[in-house]
């Protein structure tokens, strides 16, 4: 079912009363279709008129779109709930929210669109995108995977995805890729991660960081009590700079050999100490360490052409092969 205004530039009021001249799609109209159609589409394929969404529900896959050049964007001003169905937001403008989204999966589309969806109550399960930029926060465990034919996230700008819940897991599914235009920044924030897919920002920054302040970071081995990333996972990342940890993270430990093959510069950040244990050694062209505590990287022979460190508390030690 397609619900479209006669003119591409006509504003749309979804689930609200709107203003004079708006194309109004009421909750009663959506309810009348129930779960009968496979999908309800609100807006034109060439639409540019701004879309304002009030609180509402739908019982089938649901698309809201205005992807035409010069789009007025989509403002999600009320809680939108499509149950376990798919929600697609397709806009060449700015997509924003002031209330949570609930869906089985979320697809973000629109050439050059800017999707800023940072409500900590968002619950969509699986996310996929092909658009300009994405800044997305999810309540609990989140998978970046395949939604309605879109796999992973392809953006021309920056991409950010975060899991708000303490201890929550962010999964990049096998076969899924996060790809920027080459200079964009990719930021993944969660207290646990499963990087089975790939990440590429060839000349940009890829940052993997814990969501909760004080969360420990373990590199090289799996550790359920930490944000842990193995060398195999890090090898799936291509970046100008690979940044691991954060300035408010807990202690960072290199517990096994790290040889990040897709990044020439590795940056390690911690609000606590940075140290190595076992076979934990780093092989990379450039290594930078920023820590709130001591830096102890002399237990094993590291291989880096350039090493730099900044710490608020001495000592700082480093051993090169």
N, C-alpha and C positions, 0 to 999 in steps of 0.2 A: 504494500500500500504506500503510495507516494502522496504526501500532503504538501502542496507547493503553491506559492503565490503566483499571480499572473505576471508580475514583473520581478526581475532578478534583484533589483535594488530595494524592494519592499521589506521593511523590518518585520521580524517574526516574534510573536510573544507565545512561548510554549508553556502551557500549564498556568498561565496568568491571564489577566484581563487586557493587558496592553494599553496602547494609546490609540487615538484616532489615526486611521490609516494603516495600522498594523495588521498583518495577517495573523489571526489568533487561532491557535490549536489548543483546545481546552482538554482538561483531564477527562471530562465526560466523553469527548469524541474519541480519545485514545482508548478509554474503557469500552466503548462500543465495539471496537475491533477485538478486544480480548486477546486470546492467544491464537486466534484463527489464522491470520497472515503469518508467513515465515519471517517477515520483517516490516517494520514501519519506518519510513524515511520522511523526515521533516526538512524541507528546504530543497532548493533547486541545485542541479549539477553546476550551474553557472551563477549561483546566488552570491550576492554581495551585501545585501541588507543585514544589519546587525541582528543577532538572535539572542533574546533574553529568556532564560529558562528559570521558571519558578519551581517550587517543590512539586514533584510528581512521580508517578510510577508507570511502568509498562510491563506487559506480560509476554513479550516476544522480543526478538532482536530489534535493536533500535538505533537508527542513525540520525544525527543532527548535522546538517551541512550548509555551508556557504563558502565554497572553495574558489569563487571567482576572484580575479585580480581586483585589488582594492577592497577586499572583504572587511566588513565591520566587526568581524569576530563573533565569538560566542561567550556570553556571560552566564555562568551557572550560579544563580543567586539563591537557589534553594536545593535541598537534598534531592538527588535524583537516584531512583532505585528501579533497576530493571531485573531484579532477582538474579537468577543464574544465567541469564541471557547475555548476549554480546551487546556492548555499547560502542558505537563508532562516532567519534567527533572529527569532522572533516572541515577544516577552515584554513584559508590563506591569511587570516588575521590573527588577532590575539584571543586565546582561549584561557579564561580565568575562572576561578571558583571562590565562593564564600560559604559553601556547604559541601558535605561529603558525597561521593559517588559510590554506588553499590552495583556491581555487575559480576557476571561470571568471567568476563574478559573485556579488555579495553583496547580499542584500536584507535590510534591517533594519526590522522592524515592531514594533508593540505600543503601545497607547495609554499615554502617560506613561512608556514604557520609557526606561531610561538605559543606553546602549550605550557602554562604554569598552573599546575594542579598539586598544590602542596598541603591540602587539608589532611591532617593526621588520621582522620576517620575513613579515608578512602579504602574500599575493599573490593578489588576486582580480580584477584587470583592471578591472571596472566595478562601481560602487557606486550604490545607490539606497536611500532611506530614507523612512519615514513613521511617526514615533514621537515620543518626548519630547525626548531629546537624544542627540547622537552626538559621540564623540571617537575618530577613526579615524586610524591611521598605516599607510601602505602602503610596501612595500619599494621598488618601482620606479614607473614611469609609471602613473598612475591616471586613469580617466575617471569622472566623475559623470554618469550617463546614465540609461538605462532598463533595469530588471531586472524581468521577470515582471509587467509592467503598472504598476509603480511608476516614475515618472520624476522624476529629480532628488532633492531632499531637502526634505521638509516636516517641521518640528519645532516643538514648542511652547516649547522652551528654547533651548539653544546648539547650534551645529554647528561642528565642527572637523574638517578633513581635511588630512593632511600626507603628502608624499612624502619618505621617508627618504633616498633615494639622492642623492648630490651630482649636480647637473645634471639631476635627474629632472623630468618635466613633469606637471603636474596640469591636466587638461582638464575644463572644464564644457561639456558638449556642447550644441550648438544645440538649442533646444526644451526643454532641462532648466532647472529653476529651483531655487535654494536659498531657502527661505522660512522665516522664524521667526514666532513669535507676535506679533512687532512690537517687542519689547524685547530679544530674544536677541542674543547675539554670534556672528557668523560669522567664523571664522578659517581662511584657506587658506594653507598653508605649502608652498612648493616653490621650487626654483631657477629654474623656468620655468613659465609658465602660458599657457593658451589659454582666454580667457573668451568663449565663444560663446553661452552661456546667460545667464540673469539671476540676480541675487542681491537679496533684499529683506529688510531688517530696519529698518522705517520709522523707529523711534525708538531703534534700537540701534546697535551698532558693527559695521562690516564691516572686517576687517583682512586685507590681502594682504601676505605677508612672505616673504622668502627663507628656505629651510631651513638653508643653510650659512652660518656666520658669515663675514663678510667679502665675501659675494657682492654685486656691484655691482647697483644698481637704476637702470633707465632708464625714464623716463616720457615718453610721447608717441610714441616710435618703437620699432621692433623691433630688438633687439640680442641675438644668440645668446650673448654672453658675460655677459649680465646677466639679472636678473629684469626683463623689459620688459613694460610695460603701455601700450597706446595709449589715446588719449582715447575712441575708440569703445568699447573694452572697459570703461573706467571709467563710461561713460554707461549701461551695462547694470546698474549697481549703485544701489540705493536704500538709503540709510542715514541715521541721524541724524549719525553721524560716519564718514567713510571714512578709514581709517588705512593708509598705504602705507609699507613698509619696516619696519625694526626697530632696536632700540638696538645690536645687534651686526652690522648689515648694513654693507657697504662704502659707498663714496661713492654718493650719490643725485644723478642729473642729470635736470633737466627739459629735454628736447631738442626738444619741440614744444609747441604751445599746449594747455593743459589747461583744460577747462570742464566739470567733473563735474556733470552736470545733476541727478543724483538725490541729492546730499548738500549740506547747507548748511555743513558743517564738514569741511575737509580737513586731515588731520594727516600730516606727513611726518617720518619717523624715520630716522636714520642714525648708525652709530658713527663715520662719517667726515665728509666735507664734504657740504653740500647746495648745488647750484649750478644755473644755467640756461645753455643754449647755443642757438644758432640762433634759432628763433622761440619758444623755451620761455618762456612766460608763463602765469600762473595767474589764472583768473577764478573766484572762489568767494566766498561771503558771509564765511566765517571761515576763516583759514589759521593753522595752528600748525606750527612747525618745532622739532624737538628733534634736535640734532646733537652728535657728539663733536668735530667739527672746525669750520672756518669755515662761515658761512652767507653765500652770495654770490648774492643775488636782486635785483641792481640793473642787470643787463645789459638787461633788457626791462621794459616797463611792465606791472605786475601790477594786477589789480583785485580788491581784497578790502576789505570794510568794516572788518573787524577782523583785525589781524596780531599774532602773538605768537611769540617765538623764545627758545629756551634753548640755549646752546652752551657747551661746555667750553673752547673756544678761539676767541678773537677773530681777525679782525674779523667783524662781523655787518652786512650791508648789505641794503637793501630799497628798491625803487622802486615807487611806486604810480602808476597811470595818472592 
